Amino acid sequence: MVMYNVRPKKHLGQHFLIDVNIAKDTVEQISGVENLLEIGPGMGILTREILALNIPNFHVIEIDLQSIDYLNKHFPDLQAHIVHDDFLTFDTASLFGDAQFSIVGNFPYNISSQILFKVLELKNRVTSLVGMFQKEVALRICSPPGNKNYGILSVLMQAYYNTEYLFTVGSHVFNPPPKVQSAVVKFTRNGVEKLQCDEVLFKRIIKTGFNQRRKTLHNALKTMELSTLPAKFESKRAEQLSVGDFIEITLLNQG
């Protein structure tokens, strides 16, 4: 366990991991990485384990000034690699240029989905991600079609990444303890640089279908006035379709 030297801030969604074994198990999932960004290191429980890996180009990004001060004091060798900024608006090219990189972090619950949407914007540069999420979000991301947890983020992430639910984490290993369980998830790029369809239309169809997920696709997609919806999909709901199914619908309606 570590000392609580930084006050967790509710408005930042901070729940500091305090179990070294969980930190080790998380960092063990990182391998063969030359460029790595840790989001929200807090008091550095993951950071300490990462530094032991001697990754050539490792940076951390933290929005909390109190955490920045703590990191500067306790990790003096890391000082030149600590960025005080918000990942959601930060230009990662200032750290890695055009090079590919990986991401790790114990992500604040209140912005974890936004972090993943930012990763999707950077999908051709972010090769892998290992992160702590609220268990409900982790299950949603990794859920297969036909499951009630399957949703917009499931389809979009699985279109470009292999997703792996690694392990569940109880609330007692955090300060303060959250009211929900957490889970560590790993994402690895699946080799698809670009979908073989109009990606903008692909996203629109997914979002429109899931925004009225209780309706059949025939009714949910009416507002889009698609030219073609194969009969085999008309009576299905969005949660029943795979990434490949959404690509098929997109190909039939683009251009």
C-alpha beads as a LAMMPS data file, in Angstrom:
LAMMPS data file: protein, C-alpha beads

255 atoms
254 bonds

1 atom types
1 bond types

-500.0 500.0 xlo xhi
-500.0 500.0 ylo yhi
-500.0 500.0 zlo zhi

Masses

1 110.0

Atoms # bond

1 1 1 0.000 0.000 0.000
2 1 1 1.083 3.599 -0.593
3 1 1 0.689 6.710 1.529
4 1 1 -2.157 9.061 0.644
5 1 1 -0.151 12.204 -0.081
6 1 1 -2.448 13.584 -2.773
7 1 1 -6.045 14.415 -1.939
8 1 1 -8.393 12.630 -4.374
9 1 1 -10.609 15.155 -6.125
10 1 1 -14.180 14.193 -6.890
11 1 1 -14.539 16.613 -9.809
12 1 1 -11.611 14.881 -11.521
13 1 1 -13.056 11.425 -10.878
14 1 1 -9.933 10.402 -8.967
15 1 1 -9.857 6.994 -7.292
16 1 1 -6.203 6.233 -6.642
17 1 1 -5.116 2.621 -6.958
18 1 1 -3.308 1.609 -3.748
19 1 1 -2.599 -2.073 -4.371
20 1 1 0.901 -2.719 -5.736
21 1 1 -0.001 -6.237 -6.895
22 1 1 -2.813 -4.916 -9.080
23 1 1 -0.393 -2.319 -10.459
24 1 1 2.128 -5.056 -11.292
25 1 1 -0.537 -7.232 -12.930
26 1 1 -1.635 -4.258 -15.066
27 1 1 1.845 -3.231 -16.158
28 1 1 2.736 -6.851 -16.985
29 1 1 0.377 -6.509 -19.940
30 1 1 2.741 -3.997 -21.552
31 1 1 5.398 -5.592 -23.733
32 1 1 7.530 -4.676 -26.712
33 1 1 6.661 -0.998 -26.406
34 1 1 9.059 1.807 -27.322
35 1 1 6.705 4.783 -26.983
36 1 1 4.295 4.852 -24.052
37 1 1 1.939 7.450 -22.570
38 1 1 0.412 7.032 -19.121
39 1 1 -2.804 8.988 -18.599
40 1 1 -3.575 10.256 -15.087
41 1 1 -0.678 8.778 -13.080
42 1 1 -1.871 10.334 -9.817
43 1 1 0.725 9.285 -7.254
44 1 1 2.540 7.016 -9.654
45 1 1 1.690 3.498 -8.507
46 1 1 1.622 2.350 -12.143
47 1 1 4.424 4.749 -13.044
48 1 1 6.871 3.102 -10.655
49 1 1 6.283 -0.303 -12.230
50 1 1 6.534 1.104 -15.751
51 1 1 9.865 2.785 -15.041
52 1 1 11.298 -0.625 -14.156
53 1 1 10.626 -1.689 -17.770
54 1 1 13.084 0.916 -19.110
55 1 1 10.824 1.906 -21.981
56 1 1 12.862 4.201 -24.285
57 1 1 10.257 6.964 -24.674
58 1 1 7.877 7.110 -21.704
59 1 1 5.747 10.133 -20.779
60 1 1 2.912 10.780 -18.336
61 1 1 0.110 13.303 -18.727
62 1 1 -1.682 14.640 -15.652
63 1 1 -4.219 17.435 -15.244
64 1 1 -3.996 17.689 -11.432
65 1 1 -1.327 20.118 -10.205
66 1 1 -1.084 18.449 -6.800
67 1 1 -0.306 15.147 -8.502
68 1 1 2.243 16.895 -10.719
69 1 1 4.031 18.230 -7.635
70 1 1 4.000 14.758 -6.068
71 1 1 5.413 13.140 -9.201
72 1 1 8.170 15.739 -9.537
73 1 1 9.187 15.115 -5.939
74 1 1 9.049 11.318 -5.947
75 1 1 10.156 10.613 -9.541
76 1 1 12.930 13.168 -10.216
77 1 1 14.232 11.217 -13.237
78 1 1 10.816 11.564 -14.847
79 1 1 10.504 15.350 -14.517
80 1 1 11.285 16.125 -18.163
81 1 1 8.621 13.618 -19.193
82 1 1 5.715 14.890 -17.066
83 1 1 3.093 16.799 -19.041
84 1 1 0.584 19.019 -17.257
85 1 1 -2.370 18.919 -19.632
86 1 1 -5.709 17.313 -20.485
87 1 1 -5.339 14.237 -22.680
88 1 1 -8.694 14.908 -24.338
89 1 1 -7.390 18.139 -25.896
90 1 1 -3.652 17.394 -25.963
91 1 1 -1.724 16.986 -29.214
92 1 1 0.231 13.746 -28.741
93 1 1 2.348 14.570 -31.804
94 1 1 4.267 16.978 -29.555
95 1 1 5.600 13.916 -27.708
96 1 1 5.819 11.208 -30.345
97 1 1 5.700 13.003 -33.680
98 1 1 4.204 10.655 -36.257
99 1 1 5.453 7.548 -34.443
100 1 1 3.107 4.900 -33.115
101 1 1 2.661 4.632 -29.358
102 1 1 0.778 2.784 -26.616
103 1 1 -1.349 4.038 -23.726
104 1 1 -1.775 2.864 -20.146
105 1 1 -3.717 4.259 -17.217
106 1 1 -6.141 4.025 -14.349
107 1 1 -8.728 6.132 -16.118
108 1 1 -11.187 8.448 -14.335
109 1 1 -14.622 6.912 -14.705
110 1 1 -16.206 10.204 -15.748
111 1 1 -14.101 10.510 -18.922
112 1 1 -13.157 6.910 -19.760
113 1 1 -15.495 6.730 -22.777
114 1 1 -14.189 10.088 -24.018
115 1 1 -10.643 8.743 -23.753
116 1 1 -11.597 5.812 -25.981
117 1 1 -13.221 8.093 -28.556
118 1 1 -9.981 10.116 -28.597
119 1 1 -8.062 6.849 -29.074
120 1 1 -10.299 6.076 -32.054
121 1 1 -9.304 9.424 -33.564
122 1 1 -5.671 8.347 -33.113
123 1 1 -6.250 4.712 -34.096
124 1 1 -3.544 4.646 -36.745
125 1 1 -0.985 5.739 -34.161
126 1 1 -2.211 4.083 -30.943
127 1 1 -1.179 0.441 -31.323
128 1 1 -2.305 -0.788 -27.910
129 1 1 -3.918 0.332 -24.678
130 1 1 -4.075 -1.215 -21.214
131 1 1 -6.481 0.532 -18.891
132 1 1 -8.567 0.393 -15.743
133 1 1 -12.243 1.073 -16.370
134 1 1 -15.507 0.846 -14.487
135 1 1 -16.506 -2.815 -14.830
136 1 1 -19.754 -1.929 -16.589
137 1 1 -17.839 0.011 -19.257
138 1 1 -15.253 -2.769 -19.614
139 1 1 -17.980 -5.363 -20.193
140 1 1 -19.643 -3.108 -22.741
141 1 1 -16.445 -2.587 -24.720
142 1 1 -15.616 -6.296 -24.854
143 1 1 -19.150 -7.570 -25.346
144 1 1 -19.967 -9.646 -28.454
145 1 1 -23.084 -9.053 -30.603
146 1 1 -26.357 -10.285 -29.151
147 1 1 -25.516 -9.126 -25.638
148 1 1 -27.354 -6.310 -23.854
149 1 1 -23.996 -4.696 -23.031
150 1 1 -23.085 -4.458 -26.720
151 1 1 -23.298 -0.883 -27.962
152 1 1 -21.794 1.935 -30.011
153 1 1 -18.407 1.844 -28.308
154 1 1 -18.294 -1.961 -28.591
155 1 1 -18.670 -1.863 -32.376
156 1 1 -16.324 1.062 -32.962
157 1 1 -13.527 -0.278 -30.754
158 1 1 -13.855 -3.821 -32.081
159 1 1 -13.721 -2.535 -35.656
160 1 1 -10.105 -1.516 -35.131
161 1 1 -8.914 -3.310 -31.972
162 1 1 -8.909 -6.767 -30.478
163 1 1 -10.415 -6.270 -27.027
164 1 1 -9.591 -8.432 -24.021
165 1 1 -11.225 -8.286 -20.590
166 1 1 -8.286 -9.194 -18.337
167 1 1 -9.485 -9.182 -14.731
168 1 1 -11.966 -7.663 -12.300
169 1 1 -10.786 -5.316 -9.539
170 1 1 -12.679 -4.774 -6.280
171 1 1 -13.405 -1.324 -4.869
172 1 1 -11.283 -1.878 -1.708
173 1 1 -7.990 -1.366 -3.591
174 1 1 -8.734 2.301 -4.300
175 1 1 -8.684 5.515 -2.313
176 1 1 -11.460 6.521 -2.051
177 1 1 -13.234 3.218 -2.760
178 1 1 -15.652 3.650 -5.707
179 1 1 -19.198 2.388 -5.387
180 1 1 -18.669 0.018 -8.311
181 1 1 -16.208 -2.646 -9.347
182 1 1 -13.479 -1.989 -11.883
183 1 1 -11.739 -4.046 -14.554
184 1 1 -8.548 -3.963 -16.579
185 1 1 -8.947 -4.209 -20.343
186 1 1 -6.362 -4.565 -23.099
187 1 1 -6.798 -3.289 -26.655
188 1 1 -4.471 -4.328 -29.480
189 1 1 -4.723 -3.012 -33.032
190 1 1 -6.189 -5.675 -35.291
191 1 1 -4.268 -4.704 -38.421
192 1 1 -7.178 -2.926 -40.123
193 1 1 -5.712 0.439 -41.114
194 1 1 -8.915 1.611 -42.743
195 1 1 -12.300 -0.033 -43.080
196 1 1 -13.220 -0.981 -46.632
197 1 1 -16.217 1.325 -46.488
198 1 1 -17.138 4.962 -45.866
199 1 1 -16.092 5.277 -42.198
200 1 1 -18.172 8.415 -41.599
201 1 1 -21.338 6.708 -42.844
202 1 1 -20.381 3.562 -40.912
203 1 1 -20.325 5.549 -37.660
204 1 1 -23.618 7.296 -38.482
205 1 1 -25.396 4.012 -39.107
206 1 1 -24.064 2.531 -35.858
207 1 1 -25.002 5.553 -33.759
208 1 1 -28.458 5.876 -35.336
209 1 1 -29.171 2.180 -34.857
210 1 1 -28.125 2.120 -31.214
211 1 1 -29.769 5.426 -30.305
212 1 1 -33.059 3.573 -30.765
213 1 1 -31.755 0.157 -29.825
214 1 1 -35.163 -1.250 -28.871
215 1 1 -36.441 -0.732 -32.398
216 1 1 -35.737 -2.994 -35.334
217 1 1 -33.192 -1.633 -37.785
218 1 1 -35.976 -1.124 -40.309
219 1 1 -37.532 1.444 -37.962
220 1 1 -34.389 2.736 -36.230
221 1 1 -32.686 3.681 -39.500
222 1 1 -35.734 5.272 -41.136
223 1 1 -34.471 8.771 -40.410
224 1 1 -31.360 8.080 -42.502
225 1 1 -33.398 7.170 -45.603
226 1 1 -30.946 4.480 -46.633
227 1 1 -31.254 3.238 -50.202
228 1 1 -30.743 -0.404 -49.237
229 1 1 -31.255 -2.398 -46.044
230 1 1 -30.960 -6.135 -46.700
231 1 1 -34.058 -8.072 -45.657
232 1 1 -31.973 -10.258 -43.354
233 1 1 -31.297 -7.209 -41.148
234 1 1 -34.718 -5.484 -41.209
235 1 1 -36.203 -7.311 -38.232
236 1 1 -32.982 -7.325 -36.211
237 1 1 -31.923 -4.766 -33.613
238 1 1 -28.557 -3.006 -33.681
239 1 1 -27.228 -5.087 -30.794
240 1 1 -27.580 -8.222 -32.908
241 1 1 -25.255 -7.043 -35.692
242 1 1 -21.507 -7.646 -35.908
243 1 1 -18.881 -5.193 -37.132
244 1 1 -18.986 -7.019 -40.473
245 1 1 -22.767 -6.621 -40.689
246 1 1 -22.524 -2.846 -40.193
247 1 1 -19.786 -2.687 -42.838
248 1 1 -22.046 -4.605 -45.256
249 1 1 -24.915 -2.145 -44.723
250 1 1 -22.535 0.791 -45.200
251 1 1 -21.093 -0.591 -48.451
252 1 1 -24.608 -0.964 -49.885
253 1 1 -25.479 2.658 -49.115
254 1 1 -22.373 4.679 -49.854
255 1 1 -21.517 6.796 -52.842

Bonds

1 1 1 2
2 1 2 3
3 1 3 4
4 1 4 5
5 1 5 6
6 1 6 7
7 1 7 8
8 1 8 9
9 1 9 10
10 1 10 11
11 1 11 12
12 1 12 13
13 1 13 14
14 1 14 15
15 1 15 16
16 1 16 17
17 1 17 18
18 1 18 19
19 1 19 20
20 1 20 21
21 1 21 22
22 1 22 23
23 1 23 24
24 1 24 25
25 1 25 26
26 1 26 27
27 1 27 28
28 1 28 29
29 1 29 30
30 1 30 31
31 1 31 32
32 1 32 33
33 1 33 34
34 1 34 35
35 1 35 36
36 1 36 37
37 1 37 38
38 1 38 39
39 1 39 40
40 1 40 41
41 1 41 42
42 1 42 43
43 1 43 44
44 1 44 45
45 1 45 46
46 1 46 47
47 1 47 48
48 1 48 49
49 1 49 50
50 1 50 51
51 1 51 52
52 1 52 53
53 1 53 54
54 1 54 55
55 1 55 56
56 1 56 57
57 1 57 58
58 1 58 59
59 1 59 60
60 1 60 61
61 1 61 62
62 1 62 63
63 1 63 64
64 1 64 65
65 1 65 66
66 1 66 67
67 1 67 68
68 1 68 69
69 1 69 70
70 1 70 71
71 1 71 72
72 1 72 73
73 1 73 74
74 1 74 75
75 1 75 76
76 1 76 77
77 1 77 78
78 1 78 79
79 1 79 80
80 1 80 81
81 1 81 82
82 1 82 83
83 1 83 84
84 1 84 85
85 1 85 86
86 1 86 87
87 1 87 88
88 1 88 89
89 1 89 90
90 1 90 91
91 1 91 92
92 1 92 93
93 1 93 94
94 1 94 95
95 1 95 96
96 1 96 97
97 1 97 98
98 1 98 99
99 1 99 100
100 1 100 101
101 1 101 102
102 1 102 103
103 1 103 104
104 1 104 105
105 1 105 106
106 1 106 107
107 1 107 108
108 1 108 109
109 1 109 110
110 1 110 111
111 1 111 112
112 1 112 113
113 1 113 114
114 1 114 115
115 1 115 116
116 1 116 117
117 1 117 118
118 1 118 119
119 1 119 120
120 1 120 121
121 1 121 122
122 1 122 123
123 1 123 124
124 1 124 125
125 1 125 126
126 1 126 127
127 1 127 128
128 1 128 129
129 1 129 130
130 1 130 131
131 1 131 132
132 1 132 133
133 1 133 134
134 1 134 135
135 1 135 136
136 1 136 137
137 1 137 138
138 1 138 139
139 1 139 140
140 1 140 141
141 1 141 142
142 1 142 143
143 1 143 144
144 1 144 145
145 1 145 146
146 1 146 147
147 1 147 148
148 1 148 149
149 1 149 150
150 1 150 151
151 1 151 152
152 1 152 153
153 1 153 154
154 1 154 155
155 1 155 156
156 1 156 157
157 1 157 158
158 1 158 159
159 1 159 160
160 1 160 161
161 1 161 162
162 1 162 163
163 1 163 164
164 1 164 165
165 1 165 166
166 1 166 167
167 1 167 168
168 1 168 169
169 1 169 170
170 1 170 171
171 1 171 172
172 1 172 173
173 1 173 174
174 1 174 175
175 1 175 176
176 1 176 177
177 1 177 178
178 1 178 179
179 1 179 180
180 1 180 181
181 1 181 182
182 1 182 183
183 1 183 184
184 1 184 185
185 1 185 186
186 1 186 187
187 1 187 188
188 1 188 189
189 1 189 190
190 1 190 191
191 1 191 192
192 1 192 193
193 1 193 194
194 1 194 195
195 1 195 196
196 1 196 197
197 1 197 198
198 1 198 199
199 1 199 200
200 1 200 201
201 1 201 202
202 1 202 203
203 1 203 204
204 1 204 205
205 1 205 206
206 1 206 207
207 1 207 208
208 1 208 209
209 1 209 210
210 1 210 211
211 1 211 212
212 1 212 213
213 1 213 214
214 1 214 215
215 1 215 216
216 1 216 217
217 1 217 218
218 1 218 219
219 1 219 220
220 1 220 221
221 1 221 222
222 1 222 223
223 1 223 224
224 1 224 225
225 1 225 226
226 1 226 227
227 1 227 228
228 1 228 229
229 1 229 230
230 1 230 231
231 1 231 232
232 1 232 233
233 1 233 234
234 1 234 235
235 1 235 236
236 1 236 237
237 1 237 238
238 1 238 239
239 1 239 240
240 1 240 241
241 1 241 242
242 1 242 243
243 1 243 244
244 1 244 245
245 1 245 246
246 1 246 247
247 1 247 248
248 1 248 249
249 1 249 250
250 1 250 251
251 1 251 252
252 1 252 253
253 1 253 254
254 1 254 255
